[in-house]
Structures are given as C-alpha cells and as structure tokens.
Amino acid sequence: MSGPTYVAQLFREEPLYWGLRGDPYLWREMAEHLADTPWPASEAALAQLLARLFQELAGLGLDHPTHVHLPRHAHGGMSSGMISTQFWRERAIPLLLERYRATSAST
C-alpha cells in the first residue's frame, strides 16, 4: 500500500467543531491551496508549511491573540467571515499534525 501523495489529503475529514463561522471556509481554502503540494518529509516541515499558509491566507500569524475577519469568507450573519486564531493554533493545526503522524506511521 502506498502512502499519501499530497498534503490536502489531511484535510479530507473536517473537524466536528469549529472556532468561528469563517473557519470551515478557511479550512477548505487551505486544502485547495495544498492540493498539489507533495507530502512533506517531516512533521516540522508540515507545521512550517501550515503556519506559512495560514499567515498568507489570513493575513496574520497563528500567534495573533484574537480573531480576524476575512470578507471573502463572509456568507451572511453577524460573525460570518470571522477566523479564530485560537481554533487554528489549539485545534486545527494540532489535528492536522496528528493525522500526519498517524498516516506516516502506517506507511
């Protein structure tokens, strides 16, 4: 059995819970950007890739203490388009890294 080919494969199953209403849209946008990105050689390389892409797409780093509004992900409602840096820092990125470890260990 061959291992994963592209980083976007880590995004196939979405989290059960989100931080804010814009987070699912950013999740899908990140997956789309990583569709042709080869599987990284290490967990550290993946962490750097995800942090860099988050900064590129959200316009701020994962260490930012509050949320950010991304108009392109606003689809109606008061909190529409809001991205939780806390969710990405504490839940989404760790989930993706956990999936990487599990997948890499099984190949």
N, C-alpha and C positions, 0 to 999 in steps of 0.2 A: 504494500500500500504506500503510495507516495504522500508526502506532506503537503501542507498548504503552499500555494504559489504567491498569493497577493495579500497584502495587509488588510484589504477590505473584507476579507473572509471573517475577520474578527468581529465585524460589525453586523453580521447577518442576523443574529438574535438580539433584539432590542431589550434594554433593561425593563424590568417590570414597573419601576418607579423613576420619575424624572424629578429634576430640581425645579425648573420653571418651564413655562409653556413653550419657549423657543428651543429648549434643549433637544427635543426629538428632531427638529429640523436641522440643527447643527450636527447632530449625530449622523443623519443621512447625508448631509453635505460633506462631512469628513469622509464617510465611506466612499462617496463618489470621487472625491479627490484622490483617494488611495486605491482606486480600482485597479490601476496598472502598476502600483508600487510593489516591487518584489519583497518577499518575506525577509525581514531583517535577520542578521546573523546573531543578534543578541537582544536580550530584554532591554538593556541600556540603550541600544540603538533605536529600538521601538519607542521607548519613553521619550527620547530626544525628538524623534520624528513627530510624535503626537503633540508634544509641547510646542514645537515649532509651528505645526499646522494650526493648532488652536490659536496661537498668537496671530498668525496670518489671517485667519478667518474671523476671529472675534475682535481683533484689534487691541488686545491686551493679553498679558501673561496669565498663566494659571495661578500665580501667586497674588493676583489682584484681590483685594479683600471683599469686594462687593460684586453685584451683578452688572450686566451690560445689556443695552437694548440694541438689537440688530434689526433694523427696519425690514430687511429682505426676508426675515422670518416672522414678521408680524402678519397674522392671518385673521385678525379680528379679536376683540376683547381687550380689557384693560391691561393685562400683563402679557399680551401677545408679543412675541419677539424678544422676550427677556431671557437672558442666558445666565445661569448660575455658575459662577466660577467655583463655588464650593462643591456643587454637584460634580463638576468635571474633575476637580482636584481629589475629592474624597470617595467618589463612587465610580464615575465613568472610566477614567484613566486606570485606576486600580483593577477594574473589571476586565478591561482590555488586556492589561498586563497578565492578569491571572489566566485568561484564555490563551494568551501566547505561551505561557509556561506549560499549561496543560496540553496544548497541541504539540509543542516542541518535544515534550517528554514522551508523547505517544508515537512519535515518528522515528 
